[in-house]
Amino acid sequence: MDITRVAAIIYAIVTLGVVAFQIALAAGAPWGAYAMGGASPGQFPPALRIAAIIQAVLLTGMAAVILARVGLVLPGWSRVSHWLGWIVVALTASSLVLNLITPSAGERAIWTPALAILLISSLIVAFFSSWGTSAE
């Protein structure tokens, strides 16, 4: 298995964990101190629960793009996944920066490493699949 597929699988696995976290927040888990800058410790209010669901859907779509880029899912997305992959990289980089500057120490401790892994893996997929190399 080449490095781009390994990176895409790593991206999907880490994203699955983040999606599970967002769904738990939406369902009422008292982990608000570890999300959205820690502005709502405990359970999220209804508006932030909806935001958590939206984030879970967006993250699932981003993982689908990365997996499609290496041909593991959605073969019909092959062409569009080329440029969408770079959008995933940009969104992931933005998320990493925002989590680095959050006032919530708990959020930084959890999400900075997770987002670093997501950024590196999405960069590997976007870069190597863009050049048509397998980077084995």
N, C-alpha and C positions, 0 to 999 in steps of 0.2 A: 504494500500500500504506500502510495507516495505521500510526501509531506503535506500537500494541499488537502488531501482527504483526511489525514490525521488532524490537521489544524481545524478543518470544518467540523469534525466530530467533537473535538475538544470544545469548540465554540458552542455547538448544540448542547452538550452536556452541561456546561457552565450556565448557559442561558436557561436550560430547564430548571436549574436551581433558583435562578433569579425569578423566573416566572412563578414557580411554586411560592416563593416569598411574597410576590405581589398578590397572588391569589389569596394567600393567608391573610395579608393585610386587608384585602377587600372583604374577606369573610369575618373580620373582627379580631384577628390576632393582635395582642397588645405590643406590637413591635414598632410603633410609630417613631420612637427615638432613633431608629436605624434607617429612616427613609425621609425624603423631602426635607432635608436639613435638620431633622429632629424637631421640627416646629410643633408637631402634635404627638407628644409622648403618649404611650398607651394606645388605645384603639383610635383608628382614624375616624374623623367625622364623615358623614355621607359623601360630601363632595370629593374628599381625598380617596375614599373607597372606590368611587367611579374612576378617578385618575389612576388608581392602582390597576383596575381592570383594563383601562386603555393602555397602560404601560405593558401589561402582560400580553395583550394582543399585538402591540407594536414589536415587542421582543420576539414573539413567536414568528412574526413575519420576517424579522431580520435574520433569525436562524434559518428560516426556509430559504431566504436568498443565498446565504452562505452555503448551505447544503446543495442548493440548485447549481450554484457556480461550479461545484466540483462533480456534478452529475449524480449525486446521491438521491435526490428527490426532484420532482416537478421538471421533467425533461423539457417541457414546453417553455420554461422560463430561461433556457440557456442563453439566448441573445440578450434579453433584458437584464439578466442577473449580472452581466458584465459591468454595466454602469451602476446598477443598484448595489453591487458589492462595495463600490467606492463610497456610496452614500452610507452604507452600514459602517464602514471604517470611520467616516466623518462623525456620525452620530455617536459611535462608541468612544472616539477620542474626546468629543465634547462632554460626554457623560463622565469620563475619567477626570477631566479638568474640573468639572463641577463638584465631583466627589472629593477631589483633593482640597478644594477650598471651602467645603461645607463646615459650618460651625459644630457639627455633631462629630465628636471623636469616635463614637461607636460606628457611625456610618462610614467614616474614613477607614477605620480598621477593617471593616468587613468588605466594603465595595471597592476600595482602591486595588487590592490584589485581584479581585474577581474581574474588574474592568481592565486591568493591565493584561490579564490572560486573554480576555475577549479582544482587546485591541491587537495584541500580537498575533493571535490566531486569525483574525479577520484580515490583517495586513498580509499575512502569508498567503491566504486564499486569494485576495484581490491582486496582489503583486504577481505571484507565480502563475495564476491562471490567466492573467492579462497577457503575459508573455508567451503563454502556450507551453511552458516548461513544467516538468513534473517535480523538479528539485528533490529527487530521491536521495 
